[in-house]
């Protein structure tokens, strides 16, 4: 059976993002038919008027449901989609013109029931967005740890840019009610069911990430909280590398304290790391301002993730607390 693609896009109070994303669909250069399924997750600022303005240009469906989180909204969209292969996007993404062609080409050459694509920054993004993108994707930060991009069939797709077959969706029952962390959890469950995943490097999206320093810290802090919970659910996936941001953060604090005792070499090690990070960011972005902001982004990312990971580890592994009770904001209830 030929591939029939359905794009599943949950949205929550972001009609402006939907506008930009749908405009990028208009610019797609493809002869492959597809449908778009927009799932409004209980928004007070609806995207319906924006979606309606594209009805005569795109094959698009719009659904409104009570708020139950992005994972449940994606499941809802896949249940109402007509295709046999679903592509899940976040509303703050923009597609390059060749996106669907690259996906179809890769799946026809080497079919898998679940794939992921990378994200990058568009030249039109703000300096802050480019800096955060660097921190989240660079090999010199945790972006180089998560996902194991060189793995053949053990890549963990992220739900901002993820494909899953209808067969795999029904077998796995889709996303769980945790958020964030619902995407690696789904990948692991798919592996356990015998499905393969892979990275399609050419199928990238421009990920806008409209966040401030404060919201970025809160985001990565939640990422840190989630990982020990996933390790508890899936012990075989637990890796020592997940401790790196915590060790990095505590080590930095210790290095500053040691300066008062004229013990400088550890602090100098951190200075060297940030010099290297600055140079890598400068080569990647060719922009001094973005490179300097990237250092702040790395600092925020490591401390947010690292201390979230430590707190969650203490709560779940040492104190044996129930995650849904201790971290209720990480869990949604299906409607």
C-alpha positions in Angstrom: 0.0 0.0 0.0 1.4 3.4 -0.9 2.2 5.9 1.9 -0.7 8.2 2.7 0.5 11.1 4.9 -1.4 12.9 7.6 0.2 15.8 9.4 -1.0 16.0 13.0 -0.5 19.4 14.7 -1.8 20.1 18.2 -2.1 23.8 19.1 -2.7 25.7 22.3 -3.3 29.4 22.2 -0.9 30.0 19.2 -2.9 31.1 16.1 0.1 33.1 14.9 2.3 30.0 14.9 -0.4 28.1 12.9 -0.5 30.9 10.4 3.3 30.6 9.7 3.3 26.8 9.7 0.4 26.6 7.2 2.1 29.2 5.0 5.1 26.9 4.9 2.8 24.1 3.8 1.6 26.2 0.9 5.2 26.5 -0.2 6.0 22.8 -0.1 7.4 21.5 -3.4 5.8 18.1 -3.7 3.5 16.1 -5.8 2.6 13.8 -2.9 -1.0 14.3 -1.6 -1.4 14.8 2.1 -3.8 16.1 4.7 -3.4 18.4 7.7 -5.2 17.7 11.0 -5.2 20.6 13.4 -6.2 19.7 17.0 -7.1 22.7 19.2 -6.3 21.6 22.8 -8.9 23.7 24.7 -7.4 27.0 23.7 -9.0 30.3 24.8 -7.3 32.0 21.8 -8.6 29.9 18.9 -6.8 29.2 15.6 -10.1 28.4 13.8 -10.2 31.6 11.8 -6.6 31.1 10.7 -7.3 27.5 9.7 -10.5 28.5 7.8 -8.5 31.0 5.7 -6.5 28.1 4.3 -9.5 25.8 3.6 -9.4 26.5 -0.1 -5.7 26.1 -0.4 -4.9 23.0 1.7 -6.5 19.7 2.5 -7.1 20.6 6.2 -9.3 19.5 9.1 -9.8 21.3 12.3 -10.9 19.8 15.7 -11.5 21.4 19.0 -11.3 19.4 22.2 -11.0 20.0 26.0 -7.5 20.6 27.2 -5.7 17.3 27.9 -2.1 18.0 26.9 -0.2 17.6 23.6 0.2 13.9 23.8 -3.5 13.2 24.1 -4.2 15.8 21.4 -1.8 14.0 19.0 -3.5 10.7 19.7 -6.9 12.4 19.1 -5.6 13.7 15.8 -4.2 10.3 14.7 -7.6 8.7 15.5 -9.3 11.2 13.2 -6.8 11.2 10.4 -7.3 9.4 7.1 -3.7 8.5 6.2 -1.7 5.4 7.0 1.4 7.3 8.1 1.3 10.2 10.5 3.7 13.1 10.7 3.6 15.0 14.0 4.7 18.6 14.2 4.7 21.3 16.9 2.9 24.5 16.0 6.1 26.6 16.4 7.8 24.8 13.5 8.2 25.9 9.9 8.7 23.4 7.0 11.4 23.8 4.3 10.2 23.4 0.8 11.6 19.9 0.3 10.5 18.4 3.6 7.9 15.9 2.5 10.0 14.8 -0.5 12.9 13.9 1.8 10.6 12.0 4.2 9.0 10.0 1.3 12.3 9.3 -0.3 13.9 8.0 2.9 10.9 5.8 3.8 10.7 4.3 0.3 14.4 3.4 0.5 14.4 2.1 4.0 11.0 1.9 5.6 10.6 2.2 9.4 7.4 2.6 11.4 8.8 5.6 13.3 11.2 8.4 12.3 12.5 11.6 13.6 14.0 14.7 12.0 16.3 17.3 13.4 15.5 21.0 14.0 17.5 24.1 13.1 17.2 27.8 13.2 16.0 29.9 10.2 18.1 32.9 9.2 15.1 35.1 10.1 15.0 33.9 13.7 16.0 36.3 16.5 19.4 36.1 18.1 17.9 34.6 21.2 16.1 31.9 19.2 19.4 31.1 17.4 21.3 30.9 20.6 18.8 28.5 22.3 18.7 26.4 19.1 22.5 26.1 19.3 22.3 25.0 22.9 19.5 22.5 22.3 21.1 20.9 19.2 24.9 21.2 19.4 27.2 18.2 19.9 29.1 20.2 22.6 25.9 20.4 24.8 23.2 17.9 25.8 22.0 18.2 22.2 24.9 15.8 21.3 23.9 13.3 24.0 20.2 12.8 23.6 18.9 10.7 20.7 22.1 9.0 19.6 21.8 10.4 16.1 24.3 7.9 14.7 22.2 5.0 15.8 20.7 3.0 13.0 17.5 1.8 14.6 17.6 3.2 18.2 17.0 6.9 17.5 14.5 8.6 19.8 12.4 11.0 17.7 11.1 14.2 19.3 7.5 15.1 18.8 8.2 18.5 17.2 9.2 16.5 14.1 8.2 12.8 14.2 6.6 10.3 12.0 4.7 7.1 13.0 2.8 4.6 11.0 -0.8 3.9 11.7 0.1 0.3 12.5 2.7 1.4 15.1 0.3 3.9 16.6 -2.5 1.4 17.2 0.0 -1.2 18.5 1.5 1.2 21.0 -1.7 3.2 21.7 0.2 6.3 21.1 1.5 8.9 23.5 1.3 8.5 27.3 -0.1 11.2 29.5 3.3 12.6 30.7 4.6 15.9 29.3 7.4 16.5 28.5 8.9 13.0 28.0 6.0 11.5 26.1 8.1 11.2 22.9 11.1 9.2 24.3 8.6 7.0 26.2 6.8 6.2 23.0 10.0 5.4 21.2 11.1 3.0 23.9 7.7 1.3 23.9 7.9 1.0 20.1 11.3 -0.7 20.4 9.9 -3.1 22.9 7.1 -4.0 20.5 9.6 -4.8 17.7 9.3 -1.6 15.7 12.4 0.3 14.4 13.0 4.0 14.5 15.5 6.1 12.6 16.7 9.7 12.0 16.1 11.3 8.6 18.8 14.0 8.7 17.4 15.7 5.6 13.9 16.0 7.0 14.6 19.0 9.2 12.3 21.7 10.4 12.9 25.3 11.5 11.9 25.2 15.2 11.1 28.7 16.3 10.9 28.2 20.1 9.2 31.4 21.1 10.6 31.5 24.6 12.4 33.9 27.0 15.3 33.0 29.3 12.8 32.3 32.1 10.6 30.0 30.1 13.6 28.3 28.6 14.9 27.5 32.1 11.4 26.2 33.1 11.4 24.0 29.9 14.8 22.4 30.5 14.0 22.0 34.2 11.0 19.9 33.3 13.1 17.9 30.9 15.4 17.1 33.8 12.5 16.2 36.0 11.1 13.8 33.5 14.2 11.8 32.7 14.5 9.9 36.0 10.8 9.0 35.7 11.5 7.5 32.3 14.5 5.7 33.7 12.2 4.2 36.3 9.6 3.2 33.7 12.3 1.8 31.3 15.3 0.8 33.4 17.2 -0.7 30.4 17.5 2.8 28.9 19.2 4.4 32.0 22.6 5.8 31.1 25.3 7.5 33.0 25.4 10.4 30.5 22.1 11.7 31.8 24.0 12.8 34.9 26.3 15.0 32.9 24.3 18.3 33.3 24.0 17.7 37.1 27.7 17.0 37.5 28.5 20.0 35.3 26.4 22.3 37.4 27.5 21.2 40.8 31.1 21.1 39.5 30.8 24.8 38.4 29.5 25.8 41.9 32.4 24.0 43.5 34.9 25.6 41.1 33.7 29.1 42.2 33.9 28.2 45.9 37.4 26.8 45.4 38.5 30.1 43.9 38.3 31.6 47.4 40.9 29.0 48.5 43.2 29.9 45.6 42.4 26.6 43.9 41.9 27.7 40.3 42.4 24.8 37.9 38.8 23.5 38.0 37.4 27.0 37.3 39.9 27.4 34.4 38.6 24.1 33.0 35.1 25.6 32.8 36.5 28.7 31.2 38.2 26.6 28.6 34.9 24.7 27.9 33.1 28.0 27.3 35.8 29.3 25.1 35.5 26.2 22.9 31.7 26.5 23.0 31.9 30.1 21.9 34.2 29.2 19.0 31.8 26.4 17.9 28.8 28.7 18.1 30.7 31.4 16.2 31.5 28.9 13.4 27.9 27.6 13.3 26.2 31.1 13.3 28.9 33.5 12.2 27.5 36.0 14.6 29.3 37.2 17.8 26.1 38.2 19.5 24.5 34.8 19.0 27.7 33.1 20.2 27.7 35.1 23.4 24.0 34.4 24.0 24.8 30.8 23.3 27.0 30.7 26.3 24.1 31.9 28.5 21.8 29.4 26.9 24.2 26.5 27.6 24.5 27.7 31.2 20.7 27.9 31.6 20.2 24.5 30.0 22.8 22.7 32.1 21.6 24.2 35.4 17.9 23.8 34.6 18.2 20.2 33.4 20.8 19.3 35.9 18.9 20.4 39.0 15.6 19.1 37.7 17.3 15.7 37.1 18.8 15.7 40.6 15.5 16.7 42.4 13.5 14.1 40.5 16.1 11.4 41.2 16.0 12.1 44.9 12.2 12.1 44.9 11.7 9.0 42.8 14.7 6.8 43.5 15.8 7.8 47.0 12.5 8.8 48.7 10.4 6.4 46.5 7.7 9.1 45.9 5.0 8.6 43.3 5.9 10.8 40.3 2.2 11.7 39.6 1.7 12.8 43.2 5.0 14.7 43.6 5.2 16.2 40.1 1.5 16.6 39.1 2.2 19.3 36.5 4.1 16.7 34.4 0.9 14.7 33.9 -2.3 15.2 32.0 -5.5 13.3 32.3 -7.1 12.1 29.0 -10.5 13.6 28.3 
